[in-house]
Amino acid sequence: MKLAEALSIRADLQKKVSQLKERLKDNVKIQEGDVPAEDPKELFEELENNLVQLENLIYRINITNTKTIYKGSTLTKLIATKDVLSLRVSLMREVLNHTVEREDRYGRLEIKYIRTVDASELRKSVDSYSKQLRELDMEIQSLNWITELK
């Protein structure tokens, strides 16, 4: 199985666990005299099976990520770099939006705000980091499709 397939299965298992939680909540407490729509014992068994599968898959994905080397870095390191780059882009974009936000003044006596950074330079930085993020994400995605799950 390829790493990308395992990641897709992991996402499906996480979704299924979440759905089972909701189904359990709907069936563990009912009005007096009613019958649960589903047997909570069966739901708990299904939840347990899915959690065991999820744990095994997460372990195998993590092992694969730590043992896969690409351009001198592990896949784990590349993912960490991508996560921080994504955070950087998000933060910088938020600051940029705040910087260029228009402040309406209705009279000369209202407080006037001035920018302390060059918005065009900040925009160039955001664009540059965004490009790096896209390129790194594409490299990781392509790596996921050629890497065998350990």
PyMOL commands that set and color helices and strands:
alter all, ss='L'
color gray80, all
select helices_A, chain A and resi 3-27+40-67+75-100+119-146
alter helices_A, ss='H'
color red, helices_A
select strands_A, chain A and resi 69-70+73-74
alter strands_A, ss='S'
color yellow, strands_A
deselect
rebuild
show_as cartoon
